[in-house]
């Protein structure tokens, strides 16, 4: 009977954890009246993390297009962040146990979407960036992704975190970018100009 009770307990715990949304002490929920549209001559990229796998582990996203590691935001489970930037070619990086990357070629005035996807690592969750392609933007799946995630925004604490952890972030970038560069171009994720709305 004890074995059965333990089994039921673990099943219940698994279901509870599966429904958990992550949170970050460094980010804040966006106000209800927030408007996320590309401003002026800009483009917008929405990074969203609808999966709950690894919900207790933070995933930080950076724009490394200029060589600097510019914090986009910390994207927890069931959260999303809107990033306004200049149109043109970009390189984005996501950090967890490792680092992974995604290219983007953005057009002015368009909004693009990318998934922050968790996978199991050796010690904690690893993450990848998965571009949402044009054909997916009208799917029920996409609507579910968007509706299941809340917008969050950076705070002074998130920028302080990025500054404090800059050395380790740079080490991961250098290590994993070398591996990423060796991949065939066809295996490298990219947001293409036509993927925007």
Secondary structure, DSSP 4 states (H G I P E B T S, - for coil): -HHHHHHHHHHHHHHHHHTPPP--TTEEEPPTT------TTEEEEEEEE---TTTTS--EEEE-TTSS-EEEEE--TTEEEEEEEESEEEEEEEESSSEEEEEEEEPTT-EEEEEEEEEE-SSSEEEEEEEPPGGGTTSHHHHHHHHH-EEEEE-HHHHHHHHHTHHHHHHHHHHHHHHHHTS-GGGS-EE-GGG--
